Structures are given as C-alpha cells and as structure tokens.
C-alpha cells in the first residue's frame, strides 16, 4: 500500500513506552526448563532467549524433546522444573 510504513518502522509509537522486547529484553526466555512425561525426562536444563526479529528452529530426532521445548516456550505448558516467560 502506498504511503504505509512497515509495522516496525515507528515501534513503539511516539509517546508510548518501549515494550520489553523493544527495550532489548527477550520475547521468550527459558531458564533451566525440565519436563518429564510418564517418568521419561525429555527436557533437561534448557536455557534459551529469543529476541525480537530472531528465527529459531529446533531440530532433533523423534523423542528428543524438540516439540516439548516448543510447547513449553510458546503455549505456557508448565515445565516440571524451571520457568518460561514471554513478552
């Protein structure tokens, strides 16, 4: 569209305080995340920060915990131990 700015061109809008992500804080943070399913520990001490504009890909063989990691960091599925935050 002519005359429109990209979404991030004036972010945050004038007069608004910066969001944590705009202030350099991570959008997603995982600290010492551990998760077990039926006695099988699939996540063991995951630490990770994802900042605005980053693209992250988790790769691993079936059963390695890549899907469990994604769920724990994006859907709020409670880890057995540790913490996740998103902002």
Secondary structure by P-SEA (a helix, b strand, c coil): cccccccccccccccccccccccccccbbbcbbbbbcccccccccccccccccbbbbbbbcccccaaaaaaaccccccccccccccc
